C-alpha cells in the first residue's frame, strides 16, 4: 500500500468511481503480466506483450472509471 493507505493500482490510475478489491487488482496487474510472459515464452506473442497487456488493461479500467463517472453525472432519478 502507498503511504496514504490506498493501494497502488487505483492511486496510479486515479480511479474515482471504480474500486477493484485485492484479487481484482492482482488479476489486472500481475495476472496480465503473467499471461503476457507465458504467451511470450510460448512464442505466441512478442516480448512486448509482457508490458503491453497490463498497459492495455489499465487503459480499459481507466476508461471504465471515466464512463462510470459520466453516467453517474448524467443519470436521471427513476420516478
N, C-alpha and C positions, 0 to 999 in steps of 0.2 A: 504494500500500500504506500501511497505517497505521504508526504508529511502532513497534508491536510486531512488524512483519514479516508480519502476517496481512493478507489482502485485506479490503477494507471490507465487502463484502456478507456474508460469513459472520460477521464481527465484529458488525455491526449486528443481525443476526438471532440471534446467539449460537448458531450451529449447532455441534452436538457430534458427530453421527453421520453427517451428510450433508456431503460435501466436494466441492462443484462445482469443476471446473477453470476455467481462464480463459475459454474460449469459452462455457461454460455460464453463467458469471456475466454475460458480455456479453449473451447472448441473454435471460437472465432479467431483467436490469436495463434496459440501454439499448435492447435489442431490443423489449421490450414497450412502452416509452415511444415508440419509433418507430412501432410498429404502431398505438398509440393516436393518435398525431399524424396519421398518414396517414388513419386512419378518421375523425378529426375534420375534417380538411381536405376529405375527400370527402363530407362530410355524411352519413356512415353512423352516426356516434355523436356524442355531445355532447363538448364540450371537456373535460369532466371525465374522459373515458376516458384522457386522457394521464396523469393522476395515478392514477386508479382501477385501471387494468390492471396497472401494476407493483406496486401495493399488494396486489392480489388474488393475484398470482403469489407475492409474498413470504409471504403468509399460507399459501398452499398448500405452499410449500417448508418453512416452519417446522412446519406440521402433519405433513409427511412426516418431518422430523427427529424430532419427538416420537414418531411412530409407530414409526420405526426403533429409537429408544431403548427404547420399551416392549416391542417384540418381542424385542430383544436380551436384556432382563432376564427375560422370561417364557419364553424358548425352553428346551426341554429338550434335553440332548445326545442325539444319534442313537446308538442302541445298536450 
